[in-house]
Amino acid sequence: MATKELRVLRHRYKAAYTSYMHCVHAVSDASEEGVWPTEIIKLEADALQELNSARQALLDALYAHSMKAATPKTG
């Protein structure tokens, strides 16, 4: 069962991914139009940084959660 922390991190990751993909599509659209998308490129770089951060936080939390679940309980 996912913890509240994992749900929050999963939501952050999905939101960051969605934001990044919007930028990817905007850059692609600009390239089709022959436009240099200066502002979009800045947004895309920021979105990618947030995506990487959110991804790492989620993976770290998943690893920690799996280690807790794998630890045998004594007592």
Secondary structure by P-SEA (a helix, b strand, c coil): cccaaaaaaaaaaaaaaaaaaaaaaaaaaaaaacccaaaaaaaaaaaaaaaaaaaaaaaaaaaaaaaaaaccccc
